[in-house]
């Protein structure tokens, strides 16, 4: 009996340890910053701040991760990659089966800010590199943490690794359903699976559609309408349509010295700068007007010839949205890459009865920013942000739609990303 008890206790303890850890891994939020001192996080293809972090398996492409630490000191930041399924859950697969090199690596490139009034430390690293690189295609979660301690998670970012084993093509058109005819865009596409071993496409194939690289409103796992040999046809009027929105609002913060576009006034203090944006008004019922935008993204830049990454300054930017009365039962948020498309206290607008306007502030670095205002229904748990009232939806709007196609082999333990394409609603319109 003593021997039996001796062996059972470690097994029970081990299960108690493994299960919470696995559950914790599956609850990590992608594209989230966990520390308030971390600002201006960018993960993109090297040299192009407006690109999405996607690379080809065994290819030459490089991604660049950069961020600022407002503590203005030197810390030991480490990073690692975690393979995920199409739905961003963790597969039952060991890290050594999808990574080569070291499982964790320190970010060694950093530089203290210069010229800028606001002091910070700028960190950057190119990925993947010889120290660590993926060996399988799929979704990857980039995790940055402190002092080689994964419990001190600093930030996460999504990245995609593609193995071109299939092909996808498509176009954008106006829906025929009267209810959404003027407000939505329909994504028609077909997937050629000739290079894959498929016996059940409904189980082995998964598709995700991103509008302007956003995951918060992605179309997830629509089913094909027709199967013609090796070709899967997707043209559902219900599953493959999205609200079109409008062109994004913008503010030019590339200079705090000059009166840049959409800036009303700038106030200077000894240790900080305040920028007051021109008021933004409701445009839900306004006619559509094309304005060239960057589809909700932002890029760091200056007009004075300074390097925006370690010489760019920060300011507290004040936004206002005047309305006759507050939206009863709704909270308002600023949405865009500048807020990680998250509705939280950092992006929330608060109604001020004295000014009859929603007001909010954000601490932003010099650059050019796109954003919109969204409403969240407080009476519905899990309600998603909507821009129908604040911005409006017009089918003519310019949007990018990225189609991601995943495949799982028979007996496979993880989803592979086998092809992708991006369709522009103006250039690929029929």
C-alpha positions as CSV (number, residue, x, y, z in Angstrom):
1,X,0.0,0.0,0.0
2,X,2.9,2.4,0.7
3,X,4.4,1.8,-2.7
4,X,1.0,2.4,-4.4
5,X,0.5,5.7,-2.5
6,X,4.0,6.8,-3.4
7,X,3.4,6.6,-7.1
8,X,-0.2,8.0,-7.2
9,X,0.7,11.3,-5.5
10,X,3.2,12.5,-8.1
11,X,0.7,11.6,-10.9
12,X,-2.1,13.5,-9.3
13,X,0.2,16.5,-8.7
14,X,1.5,16.4,-12.3
15,X,-2.1,16.4,-13.7
16,X,-3.0,19.3,-11.4
17,X,0.0,21.2,-12.8
18,X,-0.4,20.4,-16.5
19,X,-4.1,21.0,-16.9
20,X,-4.1,24.6,-15.6
21,X,-1.0,25.4,-17.7
22,X,-2.7,24.1,-20.8
23,X,-5.9,26.1,-20.0
24,X,-3.8,29.2,-19.3
25,X,-2.1,28.9,-22.7
26,X,-5.5,28.6,-24.5
27,X,-6.8,31.8,-22.8
28,X,-3.9,34.0,-23.8
29,X,-5.3,36.9,-25.9
30,X,-3.5,37.4,-29.3
31,X,-2.6,41.0,-30.2
32,X,-2.6,42.2,-26.6
33,X,-0.3,44.4,-24.5
34,X,-0.2,43.4,-20.9
35,X,2.1,46.1,-19.5
36,X,1.1,49.8,-19.4
37,X,4.6,50.9,-20.0
38,X,4.8,49.3,-23.5
39,X,3.7,51.5,-26.4
40,X,3.8,51.6,-30.2
41,X,4.0,47.9,-30.8
42,X,4.5,47.1,-34.5
43,X,4.9,43.7,-36.1
44,X,5.2,43.8,-39.9
45,X,7.2,42.7,-42.8
46,X,10.6,44.4,-42.6
47,X,10.6,47.8,-44.1
48,X,6.8,48.1,-44.6
49,X,4.8,49.3,-41.5
50,X,1.5,48.8,-43.3
51,X,2.1,45.1,-44.2
52,X,0.7,42.1,-42.4
53,X,3.1,39.7,-40.5
54,X,3.0,36.8,-42.9
55,X,5.9,34.9,-44.3
56,X,6.5,31.8,-46.5
57,X,7.8,28.7,-44.9
58,X,11.6,28.3,-45.6
59,X,11.4,31.6,-47.4
60,X,13.7,34.7,-47.2
61,X,11.1,37.2,-45.9
62,X,11.7,38.9,-42.6
63,X,9.4,40.3,-40.0
64,X,10.3,43.2,-37.7
65,X,9.0,43.6,-34.2
66,X,9.4,46.9,-32.4
67,X,8.1,48.6,-29.3
68,X,8.9,51.3,-26.8
69,X,9.4,50.9,-23.1
70,X,8.3,54.1,-21.4
71,X,10.3,53.3,-18.2
72,X,13.4,54.4,-20.1
73,X,15.7,51.7,-18.8
74,X,17.1,48.3,-20.0
75,X,15.1,45.2,-19.3
76,X,15.6,41.5,-20.3
77,X,12.9,40.9,-22.9
78,X,12.6,37.4,-24.4
79,X,10.4,36.0,-27.1
80,X,9.2,32.7,-28.4
81,X,6.8,31.3,-31.0
82,X,3.7,29.1,-30.2
83,X,2.0,27.2,-33.0
84,X,-1.8,27.5,-33.0
85,X,-4.7,26.0,-34.9
86,X,-6.9,28.0,-37.2
87,X,-9.0,29.1,-34.2
88,X,-5.9,30.1,-32.2
89,X,-6.2,27.2,-29.8
90,X,-3.0,25.2,-28.9
91,X,-2.6,21.9,-30.8
92,X,-1.4,18.8,-29.0
93,X,2.1,19.0,-30.5
94,X,5.5,19.6,-28.9
95,X,7.5,22.7,-29.6
96,X,10.5,20.8,-31.0
97,X,8.2,19.6,-33.8
98,X,7.6,23.1,-35.2
99,X,10.6,25.2,-34.1
100,X,14.3,24.9,-34.8
101,X,16.9,26.7,-32.7
102,X,16.4,28.0,-29.2
103,X,12.9,27.9,-27.7
104,X,13.4,31.4,-26.2
105,X,15.6,34.3,-27.3
106,X,16.5,37.6,-25.8
107,X,15.8,40.9,-27.7
108,X,19.2,42.4,-27.8
109,X,18.7,45.4,-30.0
110,X,17.6,48.5,-28.0
111,X,18.3,52.2,-28.1
112,X,17.5,55.0,-25.8
113,X,15.4,57.8,-27.2
114,X,17.1,61.0,-28.2
115,X,15.8,64.5,-29.1
116,X,12.3,63.6,-27.9
117,X,10.9,65.2,-24.8
118,X,9.4,61.9,-23.7
119,X,12.1,59.5,-22.7
120,X,11.8,55.8,-23.6
121,X,13.8,52.8,-24.7
122,X,13.1,51.4,-28.2
123,X,13.4,47.7,-28.8
124,X,13.5,45.8,-32.1
125,X,14.2,42.4,-33.5
126,X,14.0,40.8,-36.9
127,X,12.1,37.5,-37.2
128,X,12.7,34.7,-37.8
129,X,16.4,34.4,-37.5
130,X,19.1,31.8,-37.2
131,X,18.4,31.5,-33.4
132,X,14.8,30.5,-33.9
133,X,12.6,29.7,-36.9
134,X,9.4,27.8,-37.6
135,X,9.5,24.5,-39.5
136,X,5.7,24.1,-40.0
137,X,3.2,26.4,-41.6
138,X,0.2,27.7,-39.7
139,X,-0.8,30.4,-37.2
140,X,1.9,31.4,-34.7
141,X,1.6,33.4,-31.5
142,X,4.6,35.6,-30.9
143,X,5.0,36.0,-27.1
144,X,7.3,38.6,-25.5
145,X,8.0,38.2,-21.8
146,X,10.3,39.5,-19.0
147,X,13.4,37.8,-17.5
148,X,12.9,34.5,-19.2
149,X,9.8,34.0,-17.2
150,X,6.8,33.2,-19.4
151,X,4.4,34.1,-16.5
152,X,5.6,37.8,-17.0
153,X,3.9,38.1,-20.3
154,X,4.5,41.5,-21.9
155,X,2.7,41.3,-25.2
156,X,1.5,39.0,-27.9
157,X,1.2,39.3,-31.6
158,X,-0.2,37.1,-34.4
159,X,2.0,36.0,-37.3
160,X,1.3,33.6,-40.1
161,X,3.6,31.1,-41.9
162,X,2.3,29.9,-45.2
163,X,3.2,26.8,-47.2
164,X,1.9,27.2,-50.8
165,X,0.2,23.8,-51.3
166,X,-3.1,25.1,-52.8
167,X,-4.4,28.2,-54.6
168,X,-7.3,30.6,-54.0
169,X,-8.8,33.3,-56.3
170,X,-11.9,35.5,-56.1
171,X,-13.6,38.8,-56.4
172,X,-15.8,41.3,-54.5
173,X,-19.3,42.1,-55.5
174,X,-22.5,43.8,-54.3
175,X,-24.9,41.5,-52.5
176,X,-28.3,40.9,-54.1
177,X,-30.2,40.6,-50.8
178,X,-32.3,43.9,-50.6
179,X,-31.6,44.3,-46.8
180,X,-27.8,44.5,-47.2
181,X,-27.6,45.5,-50.9
182,X,-26.3,49.1,-50.1
183,X,-24.4,48.4,-46.9
184,X,-22.4,45.2,-47.3
185,X,-19.8,43.6,-49.6
186,X,-19.8,40.0,-50.7
187,X,-16.6,37.9,-51.0
188,X,-16.7,35.3,-53.8
189,X,-13.8,32.9,-54.0
190,X,-12.7,29.4,-54.9
191,X,-10.0,27.1,-53.5
192,X,-8.1,24.6,-55.7
193,X,-7.0,21.7,-53.5
194,X,-5.4,19.6,-56.2
195,X,-2.1,19.4,-54.3
196,X,-3.7,18.1,-51.1
197,X,-4.9,14.7,-50.0
198,X,-8.5,15.4,-49.1
199,X,-11.2,12.8,-48.4
200,X,-13.6,15.1,-46.4
201,X,-13.2,18.8,-47.3
202,X,-15.8,19.8,-44.7
203,X,-13.6,18.5,-41.9
204,X,-10.1,19.0,-43.4
205,X,-10.5,22.5,-44.8
206,X,-11.1,25.7,-42.9
207,X,-11.3,29.3,-44.2
208,X,-11.0,32.6,-42.4
209,X,-11.7,36.0,-44.1
210,X,-10.1,39.1,-42.6
211,X,-11.3,42.6,-43.5
212,X,-8.4,45.0,-43.4
213,X,-6.3,42.5,-41.4
214,X,-8.7,42.6,-38.5
215,X,-9.5,39.5,-36.4
216,X,-12.1,41.0,-34.2
217,X,-14.8,40.9,-36.9
218,X,-13.3,38.0,-39.1
219,X,-15.6,35.6,-40.9
220,X,-14.6,32.2,-39.5
221,X,-15.0,28.8,-41.2
222,X,-17.7,29.4,-43.8
223,X,-18.7,26.2,-45.6
224,X,-18.3,25.8,-49.4
225,X,-21.5,26.1,-51.4
226,X,-20.3,23.8,-54.2
227,X,-17.6,21.2,-54.6
228,X,-16.4,20.6,-58.2
229,X,-13.7,18.0,-58.2
230,X,-10.7,19.6,-56.5
231,X,-12.3,23.1,-56.4
232,X,-14.3,24.4,-53.4
233,X,-16.6,27.3,-54.3
234,X,-17.5,29.8,-51.7
235,X,-20.2,32.3,-52.6
236,X,-22.8,32.2,-49.8
237,X,-25.0,35.3,-49.6
238,X,-25.1,34.8,-45.8
239,X,-21.7,33.5,-44.7
240,X,-19.4,35.5,-47.0
241,X,-20.7,39.1,-46.6
242,X,-19.5,41.8,-44.4
243,X,-20.6,45.4,-43.5
244,X,-18.5,47.6,-45.8
245,X,-18.0,50.5,-43.4
246,X,-16.7,53.8,-44.7
247,X,-13.2,55.2,-45.3
248,X,-11.4,55.6,-42.0
249,X,-11.0,58.8,-40.1
250,X,-7.5,60.1,-39.7
251,X,-5.2,62.4,-37.8
252,X,-1.7,63.5,-38.9
253,X,0.7,63.5,-35.9
254,X,3.9,63.5,-37.8
255,X,4.9,66.9,-36.3
256,X,4.0,68.5,-33.0
257,X,5.6,71.7,-34.1
258,X,3.6,72.3,-37.3
259,X,-0.2,72.5,-37.6
260,X,-0.8,69.2,-39.3
261,X,-4.0,67.9,-40.8
262,X,-6.9,67.3,-38.4
263,X,-5.1,69.0,-35.5
264,X,-7.0,71.9,-33.9
265,X,-4.3,73.1,-31.5
266,X,-1.2,71.9,-29.6
267,X,-0.2,72.9,-26.1
268,X,3.3,72.6,-24.8
269,X,4.5,72.1,-21.3
270,X,7.9,71.6,-19.8
271,X,7.6,67.8,-19.6
272,X,4.7,66.9,-21.9
273,X,2.7,67.9,-25.0
274,X,-1.1,67.9,-25.5
275,X,-2.6,67.7,-29.0
276,X,-6.3,68.5,-29.5
277,X,-7.8,67.0,-32.5
278,X,-10.6,68.6,-34.5
279,X,-14.0,67.4,-33.4
280,X,-15.3,64.3,-35.2
281,X,-19.0,64.3,-36.0
282,X,-21.5,61.5,-36.7
283,X,-21.6,60.4,-40.3
284,X,-23.8,57.3,-40.2
285,X,-26.4,59.0,-42.4
286,X,-23.9,61.0,-44.6
287,X,-23.4,60.1,-48.2
288,X,-20.3,58.1,-49.1
289,X,-17.2,60.0,-50.2
290,X,-14.0,58.3,-51.2
291,X,-10.9,59.4,-49.2
292,X,-7.6,57.6,-49.5
293,X,-6.9,55.9,-46.2
294,X,-4.7,53.1,-44.8
295,X,-7.6,50.9,-43.7
296,X,-7.4,51.3,-39.9
297,X,-3.6,51.0,-39.6
298,X,-1.0,53.5,-38.5
299,X,2.6,54.2,-39.3
300,X,5.3,56.0,-37.3
301,X,6.9,58.9,-39.1
302,X,8.1,62.5,-38.7
303,X,8.1,65.5,-40.9
304,X,11.4,66.9,-39.5
305,X,13.7,64.2,-40.9
306,X,14.1,62.4,-37.5
307,X,14.1,58.7,-37.1
308,X,10.5,58.0,-35.8
309,X,11.5,54.9,-33.9
310,X,14.0,56.3,-31.5
311,X,13.7,60.1,-32.1
312,X,9.9,60.4,-32.5
313,X,8.1,62.1,-29.6
314,X,4.9,61.3,-27.7
315,X,1.9,63.4,-26.9
316,X,-1.4,63.1,-25.2
317,X,-4.0,63.3,-28.0
318,X,-7.5,64.6,-27.1
319,X,-10.4,63.3,-29.2
320,X,-14.0,64.6,-29.1
321,X,-17.3,63.4,-30.7
322,X,-20.1,66.0,-30.3
323,X,-23.7,64.6,-30.2
324,X,-27.0,66.2,-29.1
325,X,-27.6,63.4,-26.7
326,X,-25.5,60.3,-25.5
327,X,-26.3,57.0,-27.1
328,X,-28.6,55.4,-24.5
329,X,-27.5,51.9,-23.5
330,X,-24.2,52.1,-25.5
331,X,-20.5,52.7,-24.7
332,X,-18.3,54.4,-27.3
333,X,-14.8,53.4,-28.2
334,X,-12.1,54.4,-30.6
335,X,-11.2,51.5,-32.9
336,X,-8.1,50.9,-35.1
337,X,-4.7,49.4,-34.9
338,X,-3.8,52.2,-32.5
339,X,-6.1,50.4,-29.9
340,X,-5.5,46.9,-31.1
341,X,-9.2,46.9,-32.0
342,X,-9.9,46.3,-28.3
343,X,-12.8,47.9,-26.4
344,X,-11.4,48.7,-23.0
345,X,-10.6,51.6,-20.6
346,X,-7.8,52.7,-22.8
347,X,-10.0,53.2,-25.9
348,X,-13.2,54.3,-24.2
349,X,-14.9,57.6,-24.9
350,X,-16.8,59.3,-22.0
351,X,-19.8,61.6,-22.5
352,X,-19.2,65.1,-21.0
353,X,-22.6,66.8,-20.4
354,X,-20.9,70.2,-20.2
355,X,-19.5,70.0,-23.8
356,X,-22.2,67.7,-25.2
357,X,-19.6,65.5,-26.6
358,X,-17.9,62.1,-26.0
359,X,-14.3,62.7,-25.0
360,X,-11.2,60.6,-24.7
361,X,-7.4,60.7,-24.7
362,X,-4.7,58.5,-26.1
363,X,-0.9,58.6,-25.6
364,X,0.5,58.4,-29.1
365,X,3.8,58.6,-30.9
366,X,4.5,60.8,-33.9
367,X,2.9,59.2,-37.0
368,X,-0.2,59.0,-39.2
369,X,-3.2,57.3,-37.7
370,X,-6.5,55.9,-38.9
371,X,-9.4,55.2,-36.6
372,X,-13.2,55.0,-36.3
373,X,-15.8,55.3,-33.5
374,X,-17.7,52.2,-32.5
375,X,-20.7,51.6,-30.1
376,X,-21.0,48.5,-27.8
377,X,-24.4,47.6,-26.5
378,X,-24.1,47.5,-22.7
379,X,-27.3,45.4,-22.3
380,X,-26.0,42.5,-24.3
381,X,-23.2,40.3,-22.8
382,X,-20.4,39.8,-25.4
383,X,-21.9,42.4,-27.8
384,X,-19.5,43.3,-30.6
385,X,-18.6,46.9,-31.6
386,X,-20.7,48.4,-34.3
387,X,-20.0,51.5,-36.5
388,X,-23.4,51.6,-38.2
389,X,-24.6,54.7,-36.3
390,X,-21.3,56.5,-35.9
391,X,-19.8,55.9,-39.3
392,X,-22.3,54.1,-41.6
393,X,-21.9,51.3,-44.1
394,X,-21.7,51.9,-47.8
395,X,-21.0,49.1,-50.3
396,X,-18.7,51.4,-52.4
397,X,-16.1,51.6,-49.5
398,X,-12.6,50.5,-50.2
399,X,-11.5,47.5,-48.2
400,X,-8.9,44.7,-48.3
401,X,-10.1,41.1,-47.8
402,X,-7.5,38.5,-46.9
403,X,-8.5,34.9,-47.4
404,X,-6.7,32.4,-45.3
405,X,-7.1,28.7,-46.2
406,X,-6.2,26.0,-43.7
407,X,-5.8,22.2,-44.1
408,X,-5.4,19.3,-41.7
409,X,-4.0,16.1,-43.1
410,X,-5.6,12.8,-42.2
411,X,-4.3,12.0,-38.7
412,X,-2.7,15.5,-38.5
413,X,-2.5,17.2,-35.1
414,X,-2.4,20.9,-36.3
415,X,-3.9,23.1,-39.0
416,X,-1.6,24.1,-41.8
417,X,-1.9,27.4,-43.6
418,X,-1.7,26.3,-47.3
419,X,-2.7,29.4,-49.3
420,X,-3.8,33.0,-49.0
421,X,-4.7,35.9,-51.1
422,X,-5.8,39.5,-50.6
423,X,-8.6,41.1,-52.6
424,X,-9.3,44.8,-52.8
425,X,-12.9,45.8,-53.0
426,X,-12.2,48.3,-55.8
427,X,-9.5,46.5,-57.8
428,X,-11.2,43.1,-57.5
429,X,-14.8,44.3,-57.9
430,X,-17.4,42.7,-60.3
